[in-house]
Amino acid sequence: MLGTLRVVIDASYAFALMAFVGIVAGFATAAITSDTHRGLQVAVGMFAATGALLTLRLWRTTRGTELPPAGPAV
């Protein structure tokens, strides 16, 4: 139960970070270029790029944490 709650909280943090980066980049692009369509494209692209970066980081972090096989209970 607590493990599931932890995963949900971690996913919420990751989604919030992805949304924040996308929104900031989109607004900055829209302000600089005065093109809201381009700002939306950048926001979606940064959202996806941040998700890919977080996925890569998670994959690299969890790759070496293999547990040894469980032995018989003594």
C-alpha positions, 0 to 999 in steps of 0.5 A: 500500500505504501509502495503504491502511494510512493509511486503515485506521489513520485509520478505526480512530482514528475508530471508537475515538473514536466508541466512547469518546464513546458509552461515556462518554455511555452510562455517565454517563446510566445513572449519573445516571438509573439506567436502563440502557436509556436509557443504551444509547440515549444511547450508540448516539445519541452513537456515531452523532452523533460519526460524523456530526460526523467525516464532516462534518468530513472532507467540509469538509476534503477539499472544497477540495483538488481537484487540477488536471488532469494534463498530458502528460508532458514 
